[in-house]
Structures are given as C-alpha cells and as structure tokens.
Amino acid sequence: MAKAELTAQEIALIDKHLSGGYNPFFASKEEQEMLNSIIERAQALEAELDAYDETVETDLLKWYKQKFEESAKN
C-alpha cells in the first residue's frame, strides 16, 4: 500500500498554500514544480485508496498532509 511522503520543504509549501500565502503567479519555478509534484502524488494516493469521499469537502493537499502525519505516527 502506498503512503504519503513529504519532505520538510514540501510540508512548508503545503502550509503556505493552506494559509493562503501561496500564489502561483508569484511563486518561484521551484515552488511551482514542487507543488505540482505534491499534487500528482496526492492524486495518485487518492485514486489508489479510492478516497474520493474523504477529499470531496477538503483541500487535497490538506488531506495528503494528514495522511502523511497519520503514517508518521505508525
């Protein structure tokens, strides 16, 4: 079974996104590529777990970070 994997930089970027501080028009190319990579991994995990019902009312990146935190506890 796949699990969510994030680096400290990626967690910081997700937090920036969730707080409203991320703007794709002003983000660096590195940030844009990193966020795209996180989104792709989150979508893949969502599909693998068939977790569409879990993500319908929340932000996909918030859900992915929560999955990462849950897996870190185990």
N, C-alpha and C positions, 0 to 999 in steps of 0.2 A: 504494500500500500504506500502510495506517495505521501509525502508530508510537506508542509510549508517550510521553506528555508529562506532565511533573511540574514543579511549582514547588518552590522551596526549602522552603516551608511544608508542602507535601504530602509531600516526602521526609522531613521531620522527623516528621510524623504517622505515616507508614509505619514509620519506625524505632521510634517509640514503641509502635506496635502489635506489631511483631516482638519487641521486648524484653519485652513483657508489661505495659508501663506504661499502655496504653490501656484504659480501662474505659468502655463505652458508658453505663453508669448514672451516671457522674460526669463525663463529658465535657461540654464546653460545646456548645450548639446549633450553633455554627460548626464545631467539630471533627466532630460527628456528620454534618453536611451535607457537609463536605469529604471525610470517609471514604466516605460513600455515593456521592459523585461519582466518587471514585477507583475504587471497586469496580465501578460501572457501566461506566466506561471500560475497566477491566481485563477485564471480562466480554465487552465488545464486541470488544476486540482478540483475546481468546482464541477467540471464535467466528469472527472474520474469518480468523485464521491457522489455524483448526482445530487448536488447540494443546492440546486436552484431555488428550492423553497427556503433555504437558510439565507440566501443573498437577495431575495426579492425586495426586502424592506430595509436593507442596509447597504452601505458602501462596500463594494467588492474588496477594496484594499483593507478596510477595517476588518472585514470577515477574515481575510487572509492573515492579517497580523494576529488576530485572535487564535486562529488555527496554529500559527507558529508558537504563540505563548502556551497554548494547551500542550503541544508536543514537547516543549521545553520542560514542562513540569513532570512529564512521564519519563 
